[in-house]
Amino acid sequence: MSSPLSKPSSAAAPTRPLRIGFIALNDAAPIIVAHEQGFFRKYGLSVELVREVGWATIRDKIIYRELDASHALSAMVISTNLGLNCLPCECLTAFVLNTDGNCITLSEDLWQRGVRDAATMRDEIIRSRHERTYVFGVVFAHSSHRIHMCDWLRSAGVDPDRDVRIVVVPPPQLFRNLAAGTIDGYCVGDPWNSLAVREKVGWCPVASPDLAPGHAEKVFMVRTDFAEQRAGEHQALIAALGEAARLCDDPAFRPELVRLLSRREYLNVPARVIQSSLIGPFDYGHGRTVEANAFINFHRNNANDPTPEKAAWLIDGFTRHRFLPENVTMPADLGARAFRSDLFRQASKLHLTTSHNDTALVPV
């Protein structure tokens, strides 16, 4: 047996709690549950959760060390390493918070115009091309959401770079922009799709499990130097999140999860909206529903392991949809450097031992 790791809280003798960022989305659940259910504390960690408005803020605060770790877009780990629209910064993830969980939501006006799927969206774009350009929102320029939107449009022969406009809007603001008519649709995680359906502002033609089943959606992102210099704390964070993610996928816990997420300091959205995608049935609108387990996955099917395949799907999306400027080349080893399955497996082998008041993590 390997020698015990030092107590996480003493790895760098922190003088303040670890600051972990999150956005008001259902898929922040493992982080919120790890905090509220005491899993971080169980592993000797003092943590402060910080709600942020948008992903660019999350990225910049990781880069400038204002956050120690964060709920993050899976693609953001790739784009931040490359320095796309930011200073290059070596970051990694050793934990996938969830797979799937996104949806494309379109306006009720488009439904009234006969749009039902990508093919009828193409027909409407062609029919209206001399009158207007349709505008769709995504949460970040380099994101699974933009990949989903581009894949969906291209499946019907629509060029997302030429035939429509794709704009970046922070997740909590997408619903309001759709209701105001400033955008015609968006791709986002819940609860912002369910809110549009419930308020009869929008409907969902397709969800991410229909487009890319099992893709890595949100991850737990840190700077690479944090993972190296504060390895004990980082592994403790991953171990705590593993317990939380398992609990998030327990059907018996889902009602409590909905209650937690609905609180003012977290999503600040009515529980009846949040429960659509967590308890179900998930409502696409206009009579179509699916079981909640088919929409989002926090732990099942090896969801949390940041495998090479999960990184490869993102890198392929960057390439297919020409996300990279001409002067930027995708390094061949970036997927392996950014998605650290080895660190995930190492943290997964930890178990908690308690001797008197001293808590230590010991590799099994």
Residue frames as qw, qx, qy, qz and C-alpha x, y, z in Angstrom:
[[0.000, 0.889, 0.458, 0.000, 0.00, 0.00, 0.00],
 [0.354, 0.579, -0.043, 0.733, 1.23, 3.48, -0.81],
 [0.277, -0.191, -0.509, 0.792, 1.98, 5.87, 2.00],
 [0.042, 0.776, 0.596, -0.200, -0.94, 8.02, 3.20],
 [0.239, 0.614, 0.186, 0.729, -1.50, 11.37, 1.57],
 [0.157, -0.077, -0.449, 0.876, -1.26, 14.32, 3.90],
 [0.129, 0.637, 0.646, -0.400, -4.45, 15.84, 5.21],
 [0.368, 0.635, 0.451, 0.507, -6.01, 17.87, 2.35],
 [0.146, -0.968, -0.187, -0.080, -6.42, 20.98, 4.46],
 [0.515, -0.729, 0.256, 0.371, -2.69, 21.07, 5.18],
 [0.789, 0.337, 0.316, 0.405, -1.51, 20.60, 1.58],
 [0.387, 0.515, 0.060, 0.763, -0.84, 24.29, 1.14],
 [0.274, -0.374, -0.525, 0.714, -1.78, 25.60, 4.57],
 [0.030, 0.587, 0.444, 0.676, -4.65, 27.68, 3.12],
 [0.080, -0.128, -0.451, 0.880, -5.63, 30.76, 5.08],
 [0.502, 0.199, 0.066, -0.839, -9.07, 30.96, 3.48],
 [0.744, 0.227, 0.596, -0.197, -11.69, 28.54, 2.19],
 [0.312, 0.020, 0.721, 0.619, -11.29, 27.20, -1.33],
 [0.394, 0.484, 0.108, -0.774, -13.39, 29.36, -3.65],
 [0.312, 0.158, 0.879, 0.325, -15.43, 27.31, -6.13],
 [0.301, 0.259, -0.130, -0.908, -17.45, 29.06, -8.84],
 [0.282, 0.330, 0.896, 0.091, -20.71, 27.93, -10.38],
 [0.240, -0.053, -0.338, -0.908, -23.41, 29.15, -12.76],
 [0.550, 0.103, 0.501, -0.661, -27.14, 28.87, -11.99],
 [0.619, 0.237, -0.598, -0.451, -27.76, 25.60, -13.83],
 [0.926, -0.247, 0.031, -0.283, -29.06, 22.19, -12.79],
 [0.902, 0.221, -0.281, 0.243, -25.72, 20.62, -13.66],
 [0.062, 0.632, -0.513, 0.578, -23.98, 22.51, -10.85],
 [0.817, -0.432, -0.128, -0.360, -25.75, 19.96, -8.63],
 [0.872, -0.070, -0.368, 0.316, -22.73, 17.81, -7.64],
 [0.326, 0.333, -0.326, 0.822, -20.84, 20.88, -6.38],
 [0.423, -0.474, 0.065, -0.770, -23.85, 22.22, -4.49],
 [0.898, -0.308, -0.240, -0.204, -24.65, 18.80, -3.01],
 [0.735, 0.107, -0.431, 0.512, -21.03, 18.22, -1.98],
 [0.061, 0.368, -0.303, 0.877, -21.21, 21.50, -0.07],
 [0.575, -0.373, 0.015, -0.728, -24.70, 21.16, 1.41],
 [0.934, -0.200, -0.239, -0.173, -24.46, 17.46, 2.32],
 [0.539, -0.756, 0.372, -0.017, -21.05, 17.84, 3.97],
 [0.949, 0.200, 0.065, 0.234, -18.94, 15.82, 1.53],
 [0.394, 0.727, -0.275, 0.490, -16.32, 18.56, 1.20],
 [0.415, -0.701, 0.389, -0.431, -16.18, 18.83, 4.98],
 [0.973, -0.166, 0.149, -0.062, -15.93, 15.03, 5.26],
 [0.849, 0.305, -0.026, 0.431, -12.71, 15.18, 3.25],
 [0.571, -0.464, -0.125, 0.666, -11.22, 17.93, 5.41],
 [0.302, 0.318, 0.324, 0.838, -12.01, 20.81, 3.06],
 [0.040, 0.650, 0.384, -0.655, -13.30, 24.29, 3.79],
 [0.285, 0.300, 0.631, 0.656, -15.14, 25.56, 0.72],
 [0.208, 0.543, 0.248, -0.775, -16.94, 28.74, -0.32],
 [0.434, 0.460, 0.693, 0.346, -19.31, 28.55, -3.30],
 [0.006, -0.481, 0.060, 0.874, -19.43, 31.64, -5.52],
 [0.531, 0.606, 0.592, 0.012, -22.28, 32.12, -7.99],
 [0.178, -0.334, 0.363, 0.852, -21.18, 33.84, -11.21],
 [0.529, 0.552, 0.163, -0.624, -23.26, 35.25, -14.07],
 [0.765, 0.591, -0.147, -0.210, -21.46, 33.94, -17.16],
 [0.962, -0.010, 0.070, 0.263, -18.77, 31.57, -18.37],
 [0.492, 0.657, -0.175, 0.543, -16.29, 34.25, -19.42],
 [0.349, -0.768, 0.295, -0.448, -16.25, 35.47, -15.82],
 [0.935, -0.299, 0.193, -0.018, -15.63, 31.92, -14.58],
 [0.846, 0.356, -0.025, 0.397, -12.78, 31.46, -17.05],
 [0.240, 0.753, -0.227, 0.569, -11.11, 34.77, -16.21],
 [0.541, -0.698, 0.289, -0.370, -11.38, 34.21, -12.46],
 [0.970, -0.124, 0.130, 0.164, -9.72, 30.82, -12.83],
 [0.665, 0.545, -0.085, 0.504, -6.95, 32.36, -14.95],
 [0.078, 0.687, -0.276, 0.668, -6.32, 35.16, -12.44],
 [0.417, -0.025, -0.799, 0.432, -6.66, 32.87, -9.40],
 [0.369, -0.245, 0.211, -0.871, -9.75, 34.58, -8.02],
 [0.912, -0.118, 0.046, -0.390, -11.36, 31.13, -8.04],
 [0.358, -0.472, 0.804, 0.039, -9.53, 27.96, -7.06],
 [0.172, 0.113, 0.947, 0.249, -11.85, 25.70, -9.04],
 [0.432, 0.267, 0.082, -0.857, -15.16, 25.88, -10.85],
 [0.616, 0.494, 0.599, -0.132, -18.17, 24.34, -12.50],
 [0.014, 0.573, -0.434, -0.695, -17.11, 24.80, -16.13],
 [0.791, 0.494, -0.078, -0.352, -18.02, 24.03, -19.70],
 [0.892, -0.105, 0.360, 0.254, -16.19, 20.93, -20.86],
 [0.647, 0.610, 0.157, 0.430, -14.99, 22.79, -23.95],
 [0.112, -0.971, 0.129, -0.169, -13.68, 25.66, -21.83],
 [0.738, -0.503, 0.372, 0.253, -10.84, 23.48, -20.59],
 [0.720, 0.293, 0.394, 0.491, -9.73, 23.13, -24.22],
 [0.273, 0.851, 0.193, 0.404, -10.24, 26.78, -25.21],
 [0.381, -0.913, 0.145, -0.003, -8.51, 28.17, -22.11],
 [0.766, -0.291, 0.392, 0.417, -5.42, 26.05, -22.74],
 [0.576, 0.433, 0.414, 0.555, -5.36, 27.38, -26.31],
 [0.179, -0.384, -0.093, 0.901, -5.91, 31.00, -25.25],
 [0.070, 0.474, 0.654, 0.585, -9.02, 31.46, -27.40],
 [0.208, -0.773, -0.253, -0.543, -10.39, 34.93, -26.53],
 [0.628, -0.775, 0.059, -0.047, -8.28, 34.91, -23.35],
 [0.023, -0.731, 0.680, -0.051, -4.74, 34.62, -22.06],
 [0.763, 0.114, -0.634, -0.062, -3.49, 31.05, -22.52],
 [0.424, -0.522, 0.559, -0.486, -3.63, 29.20, -19.21],
 [0.393, 0.122, -0.910, -0.046, -2.87, 25.56, -18.50],
 [0.611, -0.179, 0.354, -0.685, -6.01, 24.07, -16.99],
 [0.267, 0.064, -0.949, -0.156, -7.36, 20.58, -16.56],
 [0.730, -0.266, 0.081, -0.624, -10.32, 18.58, -15.38],
 [0.112, 0.200, -0.965, 0.129, -10.20, 15.37, -13.41],
 [0.205, 0.338, 0.833, -0.386, -13.97, 15.12, -12.97],
 [0.172, -0.265, -0.564, -0.763, -16.93, 15.33, -15.34],
 [0.285, 0.034, 0.511, -0.810, -19.91, 16.74, -13.42],
 [0.662, 0.362, 0.514, -0.407, -22.52, 15.43, -15.86],
 [0.183, -0.006, 0.755, 0.629, -23.11, 14.03, -19.30],
 [0.016, -0.558, -0.700, -0.445, -25.94, 15.24, -21.54],
 [0.202, -0.613, -0.522, 0.558, -28.46, 17.75, -20.15],
 [0.008, 0.310, -0.178, -0.934, -28.62, 20.39, -22.91],
 [0.408, 0.592, 0.694, -0.032, -31.52, 21.27, -25.14],
 [0.108, 0.109, 0.347, 0.925, -32.24, 23.48, -28.14],
 [0.127, 0.636, 0.632, -0.425, -35.22, 25.72, -27.45],
 [0.155, 0.267, 0.464, 0.831, -37.00, 27.68, -30.18],
 [0.232, 0.086, 0.227, -0.942, -39.56, 30.45, -29.96],
 [0.436, 0.435, 0.728, -0.302, -43.30, 29.83, -30.05],
 [0.401, 0.698, -0.119, -0.581, -43.35, 32.11, -33.09],
 [0.147, 0.418, -0.822, -0.357, -41.29, 29.54, -34.98],
 [0.266, 0.187, 0.934, -0.147, -43.75, 26.82, -33.97],
 [0.429, 0.647, 0.386, -0.497, -46.59, 28.94, -35.36],
 [0.329, 0.683, -0.419, -0.499, -44.59, 29.31, -38.59],
 [0.936, 0.232, -0.148, -0.222, -44.52, 25.53, -38.98],
 [0.274, 0.585, -0.734, 0.212, -41.07, 24.72, -37.63],
 [0.914, -0.322, -0.003, -0.248, -40.91, 21.25, -36.07],
 [0.884, -0.223, 0.223, 0.346, -37.34, 20.07, -36.64],
 [0.366, -0.483, 0.367, 0.705, -34.09, 21.01, -38.40],
 [0.313, 0.269, 0.704, 0.579, -35.55, 20.43, -41.87],
 [0.012, 0.831, 0.523, 0.187, -38.54, 22.72, -41.32],
 [0.338, -0.791, 0.006, 0.511, -36.21, 25.26, -39.68],
 [0.386, -0.150, 0.538, 0.734, -34.21, 25.24, -42.91],
 [0.172, 0.581, 0.674, 0.422, -37.39, 25.78, -44.91],
 [0.169, -0.915, -0.335, 0.149, -38.31, 28.76, -42.73],
 [0.407, -0.581, 0.240, 0.663, -34.82, 30.26, -43.07],
 [0.313, 0.129, 0.639, 0.691, -35.07, 29.98, -46.87],
 [0.029, 0.740, 0.634, 0.221, -38.61, 31.38, -46.92],
 [0.241, -0.936, -0.206, 0.155, -37.66, 34.40, -44.79],
 [0.718, -0.122, 0.099, 0.678, -34.14, 35.04, -46.09],
 [0.253, 0.485, 0.223, 0.807, -35.02, 38.38, -47.72],
 [0.381, -0.782, -0.249, -0.426, -36.89, 39.62, -44.65],
 [0.525, -0.757, 0.309, -0.235, -34.75, 38.62, -41.67],
 [0.508, 0.370, -0.749, 0.208, -31.82, 36.64, -40.36],
 [0.800, -0.514, -0.261, -0.167, -32.68, 34.26, -37.53],
 [0.066, 0.665, -0.567, 0.482, -30.61, 34.68, -34.37],
 [0.877, -0.298, -0.376, -0.028, -29.73, 31.85, -31.99],
 [0.256, -0.809, 0.421, -0.321, -28.05, 32.12, -28.61],
 [0.856, -0.016, -0.461, 0.234, -25.36, 29.88, -27.15],
 [0.590, -0.794, -0.108, 0.097, -23.73, 30.24, -23.76],
 [0.432, -0.677, 0.420, 0.422, -20.11, 30.54, -24.90],
 [0.479, 0.678, -0.398, -0.391, -18.25, 30.77, -28.19],
 [0.399, 0.345, -0.849, -0.010, -16.37, 27.53, -27.54],
 [0.509, -0.129, 0.611, -0.593, -18.91, 25.17, -26.02],
 [0.216, 0.164, 0.957, 0.100, -20.80, 21.94, -26.49],
 [0.330, 0.659, 0.485, -0.471, -23.86, 24.17, -26.95],
 [0.293, 0.692, -0.320, -0.577, -22.40, 25.76, -30.06],
 [0.034, -0.220, 0.932, 0.285, -21.38, 22.32, -31.32],
 [0.298, 0.395, 0.843, -0.208, -24.96, 21.07, -30.77],
 [0.353, 0.733, 0.200, -0.546, -26.46, 24.10, -32.51],
 [0.198, 0.598, -0.580, -0.517, -24.09, 23.80, -35.46],
 [0.139, -0.049, 0.980, 0.135, -24.61, 20.03, -35.74],
 [0.355, 0.520, 0.701, -0.334, -28.39, 20.43, -35.66],
 [0.356, 0.758, -0.030, -0.546, -28.43, 23.17, -38.30],
 [0.108, 0.519, -0.734, -0.424, -25.91, 21.45, -40.57],
 [0.368, 0.094, 0.924, -0.047, -27.92, 18.20, -40.41],
 [0.456, 0.686, 0.539, -0.175, -30.52, 19.97, -42.57],
 [0.577, 0.440, 0.316, 0.612, -28.06, 21.79, -44.81],
 [0.101, -0.982, -0.106, -0.121, -28.06, 25.12, -42.94],
 [0.610, 0.314, -0.290, 0.667, -24.67, 26.86, -42.75],
 [0.452, -0.759, -0.389, 0.262, -24.46, 28.30, -39.21],
 [0.436, -0.363, 0.086, 0.819, -21.75, 30.74, -40.28],
 [0.065, 0.046, 0.462, 0.883, -23.70, 32.14, -43.24],
 [0.258, -0.442, -0.696, -0.503, -27.43, 31.44, -43.00],
 [0.510, -0.769, -0.379, -0.074, -28.09, 32.47, -39.36],
 [0.074, 0.703, -0.431, 0.561, -26.48, 34.51, -36.59],
 [0.776, -0.361, -0.481, 0.192, -25.16, 32.77, -33.49],
 [0.036, -0.749, 0.253, -0.612, -24.58, 35.05, -30.50],
 [0.477, -0.039, -0.741, 0.470, -23.25, 34.48, -26.99],
 [0.452, -0.598, -0.034, -0.660, -25.65, 35.10, -24.09],
 [0.064, -0.291, 0.826, -0.479, -25.07, 34.04, -20.44],
 [0.200, -0.232, -0.948, -0.087, -27.32, 31.11, -19.45],
 [0.000, 0.513, 0.684, -0.519, -29.67, 32.94, -17.03],
 [0.175, 0.504, -0.026, -0.845, -30.32, 35.66, -19.64],
 [0.007, 0.002, 0.830, 0.558, -31.34, 33.40, -22.53],
 [0.028, 0.557, 0.827, -0.072, -34.94, 32.94, -21.41],
 [0.027, 0.743, 0.261, -0.616, -35.46, 36.69, -21.02],
 [0.013, 0.431, -0.491, -0.757, -33.99, 37.38, -24.46],
 [0.014, 0.215, 0.906, 0.366, -36.23, 34.74, -26.05],
 [0.009, 0.677, 0.680, -0.283, -39.28, 36.19, -24.30],
 [0.005, 0.724, 0.016, -0.689, -38.30, 39.68, -25.49],
 [0.726, 0.641, 0.248, -0.019, -37.85, 38.50, -29.08],
 [0.023, 0.870, -0.438, -0.224, -34.20, 39.54, -29.35],
 [0.042, -0.339, 0.913, 0.223, -33.25, 35.93, -30.17],
 [0.729, 0.084, -0.326, -0.596, -35.24, 33.19, -31.90],
 [0.958, -0.156, -0.236, -0.047, -33.84, 30.22, -30.03],
 [0.106, -0.765, 0.593, -0.227, -30.97, 28.98, -27.92],
 [0.836, -0.001, -0.540, 0.097, -29.04, 25.99, -26.67],
 [0.177, -0.590, 0.507, -0.603, -28.52, 25.74, -22.91],
 [0.295, -0.092, -0.918, 0.248, -28.78, 23.41, -19.96],
 [0.422, -0.683, -0.522, -0.288, -31.80, 23.33, -17.71],
 [0.252, 0.520, 0.752, -0.319, -33.69, 24.93, -15.98],
 [0.114, 0.479, -0.118, -0.862, -33.72, 27.54, -18.77],
 [0.212, -0.053, -0.789, -0.574, -35.34, 25.22, -21.33],
 [0.199, -0.454, -0.861, 0.116, -38.02, 24.03, -18.93],
 [0.010, -0.521, -0.330, 0.787, -38.76, 27.61, -17.89],
 [0.195, 0.239, -0.423, -0.852, -39.39, 28.59, -21.52],
 [0.278, -0.211, -0.877, -0.329, -41.68, 25.60, -22.03],
 [0.177, -0.489, -0.750, 0.409, -43.58, 26.19, -18.80],
 [0.049, 0.561, 0.172, -0.808, -44.08, 29.89, -19.57],
 [0.603, 0.600, 0.522, 0.058, -45.11, 29.01, -23.16],
 [0.048, 0.861, -0.275, -0.424, -42.31, 31.16, -24.53],
 [0.274, 0.562, -0.723, -0.294, -40.54, 28.29, -26.28],
 [0.965, 0.005, 0.164, -0.203, -40.41, 24.58, -27.09],
 [0.344, -0.585, 0.699, 0.225, -37.64, 22.06, -27.65],
 [0.790, 0.429, -0.279, -0.337, -37.17, 20.30, -31.00],
 [0.845, 0.215, -0.442, 0.213, -34.16, 18.30, -29.81],
 [0.580, -0.779, 0.234, -0.050, -32.07, 17.58, -26.71],
 [0.069, 0.727, -0.679, -0.074, -28.38, 16.76, -26.45],
 [0.584, -0.154, 0.795, -0.059, -28.99, 13.02, -25.84],
 [0.740, 0.568, 0.337, -0.127, -30.58, 13.03, -29.31],
 [0.423, 0.874, -0.240, -0.015, -27.53, 14.75, -30.84],
 [0.408, 0.548, -0.662, 0.308, -24.49, 13.44, -28.93],
 [0.827, -0.492, -0.162, -0.217, -25.47, 10.88, -26.27],
 [0.871, -0.339, -0.103, 0.339, -23.01, 10.63, -23.41],
 [0.452, 0.613, -0.129, 0.636, -20.99, 13.74, -24.24],
 [0.459, -0.325, -0.434, 0.704, -19.17, 15.46, -21.37],
 [0.001, -0.860, -0.374, -0.348, -21.19, 18.57, -20.54],
 [0.198, -0.904, 0.227, -0.304, -19.90, 20.31, -17.40],
 [0.792, 0.093, -0.447, 0.406, -16.62, 19.57, -15.67],
 [0.533, -0.820, -0.036, 0.204, -14.76, 20.58, -12.53],
 [0.626, 0.632, -0.088, 0.448, -11.95, 22.81, -13.80],
 [0.539, -0.773, 0.072, 0.327, -8.75, 23.90, -12.05],
 [0.267, 0.844, -0.461, -0.063, -5.48, 25.44, -13.12],
 [0.878, 0.190, -0.414, 0.148, -2.88, 22.75, -13.76],
 [0.280, 0.436, -0.573, 0.635, -0.57, 24.31, -11.18],
 [0.592, -0.386, 0.294, -0.644, -3.33, 24.03, -8.55],
 [0.972, -0.021, -0.126, -0.197, -3.67, 20.30, -9.25],
 [0.740, 0.331, -0.439, 0.388, 0.10, 19.89, -9.00],
 [0.154, 0.436, -0.482, 0.744, 0.93, 22.15, -6.06],
 [0.478, -0.185, 0.478, -0.713, -2.14, 21.32, -3.98],
 [0.436, 0.087, -0.832, -0.331, -2.58, 17.73, -5.05],
 [0.090, -0.180, -0.896, 0.395, -4.01, 16.54, -1.74],
 [0.306, 0.396, 0.349, -0.793, -6.77, 19.14, -1.76],
 [0.455, 0.308, -0.474, -0.688, -7.48, 18.52, -5.43],
 [0.340, -0.009, -0.933, -0.119, -7.88, 14.79, -4.89],
 [0.047, 0.296, 0.756, -0.582, -10.08, 15.44, -1.87],
 [0.393, 0.361, 0.000, -0.846, -12.30, 17.70, -3.99],
 [0.479, 0.191, -0.699, -0.496, -12.65, 14.97, -6.63],
 [0.209, -0.109, -0.950, 0.202, -13.42, 12.32, -4.01],
 [0.194, 0.348, 0.534, -0.746, -16.11, 14.53, -2.45],
 [0.464, 0.346, -0.245, -0.778, -17.65, 15.28, -5.84],
 [0.337, 0.085, -0.903, -0.254, -17.74, 11.56, -6.63],
 [0.028, -0.296, -0.863, 0.409, -19.90, 10.91, -3.58],
 [0.278, 0.444, 0.235, -0.819, -22.11, 13.89, -4.40],
 [0.397, 0.280, -0.556, -0.674, -22.60, 12.87, -8.04],
 [0.223, -0.098, -0.969, -0.033, -23.62, 9.37, -6.99],
 [0.079, 0.423, 0.679, -0.595, -26.21, 10.87, -4.64],
 [0.298, 0.401, -0.114, -0.859, -27.49, 13.22, -7.37],
 [0.420, 0.137, -0.734, -0.515, -28.36, 10.18, -9.50],
 [0.024, -0.187, -0.932, 0.308, -30.31, 8.49, -6.70],
 [0.221, -0.494, -0.565, -0.623, -34.03, 8.83, -7.56],
 [0.488, -0.646, -0.561, 0.171, -34.90, 8.93, -3.87],
 [0.403, -0.429, -0.131, 0.798, -32.72, 12.02, -3.43],
 [0.233, 0.374, 0.450, 0.777, -34.05, 13.94, -6.43],
 [0.219, -0.843, -0.433, -0.230, -36.87, 15.75, -4.54],
 [0.532, -0.729, -0.053, 0.429, -34.33, 17.05, -2.02],
 [0.511, -0.037, 0.354, 0.783, -31.98, 17.97, -4.88],
 [0.089, 0.660, 0.485, 0.566, -34.73, 20.02, -6.52],
 [0.388, -0.877, -0.281, 0.043, -35.38, 21.80, -3.23],
 [0.601, -0.482, 0.117, 0.627, -31.68, 22.60, -2.77],
 [0.412, 0.184, 0.431, 0.782, -31.19, 23.93, -6.29],
 [0.014, -0.771, -0.501, -0.394, -34.28, 26.14, -6.10],
 [0.448, -0.701, -0.287, 0.475, -32.90, 28.12, -3.18],
 [0.154, 0.982, 0.041, -0.100, -32.18, 31.82, -3.66],
 [0.288, -0.771, 0.491, 0.286, -28.41, 31.45, -3.32],
 [0.525, -0.079, 0.773, 0.346, -28.25, 28.75, -6.00],
 [0.227, 0.319, 0.691, 0.608, -30.61, 28.79, -9.02],
 [0.163, 0.338, 0.302, -0.876, -33.37, 30.98, -7.52],
 [0.415, 0.022, -0.596, -0.687, -35.92, 29.28, -9.79],
 [0.749, -0.189, 0.223, -0.594, -39.20, 27.65, -8.68],
 [0.429, -0.246, 0.869, -0.036, -38.86, 23.97, -7.80],
 [0.724, 0.432, 0.479, -0.246, -41.68, 23.07, -10.22],
 [0.524, 0.786, -0.270, -0.185, -39.47, 24.28, -13.11],
 [0.049, -0.624, 0.780, -0.017, -36.32, 22.49, -11.93],
 [0.632, -0.093, 0.737, -0.222, -38.09, 19.17, -11.38],
 [0.768, 0.528, -0.034, -0.361, -38.96, 18.75, -15.06],
 [0.632, 0.570, -0.524, 0.026, -35.48, 17.53, -15.98],
 [0.005, 0.452, -0.800, 0.396, -34.55, 16.02, -12.60],
 [0.478, 0.057, 0.762, -0.434, -37.71, 14.16, -11.56],
 [0.038, -0.016, -0.792, -0.610, -39.53, 14.23, -14.85],
 [0.752, 0.321, 0.413, 0.403, -41.04, 13.77, -17.15],
 [0.233, -0.377, 0.220, 0.869, -38.92, 16.24, -19.10],
 [0.437, 0.727, 0.485, -0.213, -41.28, 18.31, -21.22],
 [0.430, 0.053, 0.444, 0.784, -40.14, 19.25, -24.73],
 [0.269, 0.374, 0.077, -0.884, -43.35, 21.22, -25.18],
 [0.602, 0.266, -0.325, -0.679, -46.41, 20.61, -27.36],
 [0.922, -0.069, 0.036, -0.380, -47.09, 17.17, -25.89],
 [0.803, 0.320, -0.468, 0.185, -43.71, 15.48, -26.16],
 [0.517, -0.738, 0.368, -0.231, -42.06, 14.18, -22.97],
 [0.728, 0.290, -0.596, 0.175, -39.22, 11.85, -21.95],
 [0.781, -0.541, -0.260, 0.174, -38.07, 10.33, -18.67],
 [0.167, -0.957, 0.238, -0.009, -35.68, 12.55, -16.71],
 [0.721, -0.413, 0.491, 0.261, -33.00, 9.83, -16.55],
 [0.711, 0.418, 0.412, 0.387, -32.79, 9.97, -20.33],
 [0.201, 0.949, 0.095, 0.223, -32.04, 13.71, -20.22],
 [0.025, 0.818, -0.466, 0.337, -29.18, 14.17, -17.74],
 [0.924, -0.129, -0.319, 0.165, -26.70, 11.85, -16.07],
 [0.236, -0.892, 0.319, -0.216, -24.59, 12.78, -13.04],
 [0.420, -0.556, 0.713, -0.078, -22.88, 9.47, -12.26],
 [0.875, 0.151, 0.444, -0.119, -24.23, 6.47, -14.17],
 [0.823, 0.518, 0.144, 0.181, -22.36, 4.83, -17.04],
 [0.697, -0.153, 0.046, 0.699, -18.93, 6.08, -15.94],
 [0.180, 0.920, 0.268, 0.223, -20.07, 9.66, -16.43],
 [0.346, -0.924, 0.089, 0.137, -17.47, 11.23, -14.13],
 [0.725, -0.245, 0.387, 0.514, -14.31, 9.86, -15.76],
 [0.277, 0.838, -0.160, -0.441, -12.75, 12.46, -18.13],
 [0.814, 0.031, 0.521, 0.256, -11.82, 9.84, -20.71],
 [0.238, -0.268, 0.512, 0.780, -9.89, 10.46, -23.94],
 [0.140, 0.457, 0.785, 0.394, -13.12, 9.76, -25.86],
 [0.072, -0.858, -0.453, 0.232, -14.89, 12.64, -24.10],
 [0.214, -0.668, 0.218, 0.678, -12.05, 15.01, -24.96],
 [0.291, -0.005, 0.725, 0.625, -11.95, 13.72, -28.54],
 [0.162, 0.700, 0.684, 0.122, -15.63, 14.59, -29.13],
 [0.090, -0.904, -0.137, 0.394, -14.96, 18.20, -28.18],
 [0.289, -0.504, 0.492, 0.649, -11.78, 18.48, -30.22],
 [0.301, 0.284, 0.791, 0.450, -13.58, 17.00, -33.22],
 [0.090, 0.847, 0.520, -0.068, -16.34, 19.59, -32.79],
 [0.194, -0.787, 0.148, 0.567, -13.79, 22.42, -32.69],
 [0.292, -0.238, 0.684, 0.624, -12.32, 21.12, -35.94],
 [0.255, 0.466, 0.802, 0.275, -15.54, 20.32, -37.83],
 [0.039, 0.896, 0.443, 0.002, -17.08, 23.70, -37.09],
 [0.493, 0.504, -0.023, 0.708, -13.88, 25.72, -37.57],
 [0.455, -0.863, -0.215, 0.053, -13.78, 27.18, -34.06],
 [0.665, -0.425, 0.121, 0.602, -10.00, 27.70, -34.27],
 [0.216, 0.902, -0.159, -0.338, -8.47, 30.83, -35.81],
 [0.821, 0.530, -0.195, 0.089, -6.08, 30.15, -38.69],
 [0.241, 0.695, -0.557, 0.386, -3.06, 30.98, -36.51],
 [0.545, -0.412, 0.600, -0.417, -3.96, 28.41, -33.82],
 [0.590, 0.200, -0.760, -0.188, -3.15, 24.71, -34.12],
 [0.834, -0.421, 0.058, -0.351, -4.67, 22.04, -31.91],
 [0.041, -0.572, 0.812, -0.109, -1.79, 20.25, -30.12],
 [0.650, 0.038, -0.720, -0.242, -1.98, 16.48, -30.53],
 [0.428, -0.107, -0.797, 0.412, -1.61, 15.90, -26.79],
 [0.219, -0.301, 0.173, -0.912, -4.06, 18.56, -25.57],
 [0.752, -0.314, -0.342, -0.467, -6.88, 16.12, -24.89],
 [0.794, -0.148, -0.518, 0.282, -4.65, 14.00, -22.66],
 [0.314, 0.137, -0.379, 0.860, -3.26, 17.06, -20.84],
 [0.314, -0.259, 0.033, -0.913, -6.64, 18.68, -20.28],
 [0.841, -0.237, -0.134, -0.468, -8.82, 15.63, -19.51],
 [0.078, 0.512, -0.804, 0.291, -6.99, 13.78, -16.74],
 [0.869, -0.178, -0.338, -0.315, -8.52, 10.36, -16.40],
 [0.637, 0.136, -0.621, 0.436, -5.41, 9.30, -14.45],
 [0.033, -0.227, 0.463, -0.856, -6.12, 11.85, -11.70],
 [0.703, -0.206, -0.094, -0.674, -9.77, 10.80, -11.61],
 [0.863, -0.041, -0.503, -0.032, -8.82, 7.15, -11.14],
 [0.407, 0.197, -0.605, 0.656, -6.31, 8.06, -8.44],
 [0.300, -0.229, 0.312, -0.872, -8.91, 10.06, -6.49],
 [0.790, -0.135, -0.288, -0.524, -11.48, 7.29, -6.96],
 [0.739, 0.023, -0.641, 0.207, -9.24, 4.88, -5.04],
 [0.035, 0.348, -0.516, 0.782, -9.21, 7.04, -1.95],
 [0.542, -0.571, -0.597, -0.150, -11.10, 6.12, 1.14],
 [0.200, -0.745, 0.205, -0.603, -11.56, 8.14, 4.27],
 [0.689, -0.214, -0.610, 0.327, -9.93, 7.04, 7.51],
 [0.269, -0.810, 0.061, -0.517, -10.38, 8.77, 10.82],
 [0.680, -0.117, -0.548, 0.472, -8.05, 8.53, 13.77],
 [0.247, -0.493, -0.419, 0.721, -9.17, 10.61, 16.73],
 [0.231, 0.836, 0.220, -0.446, -9.63, 14.12, 15.25],
 [0.103, -0.541, 0.575, 0.606, -7.16, 13.64, 12.42],
 [0.782, 0.486, 0.318, -0.226, -8.58, 12.97, 8.97],
 [0.150, -0.528, 0.660, 0.513, -6.37, 11.59, 6.23],
 [0.814, 0.436, -0.086, -0.374, -6.91, 10.22, 2.74],
 [0.480, -0.405, 0.764, 0.149, -5.31, 6.87, 2.09],
 [0.536, 0.366, -0.566, -0.508, -4.92, 5.24, -1.34],
 [0.899, -0.101, 0.321, -0.281, -6.44, 1.76, -1.39]]
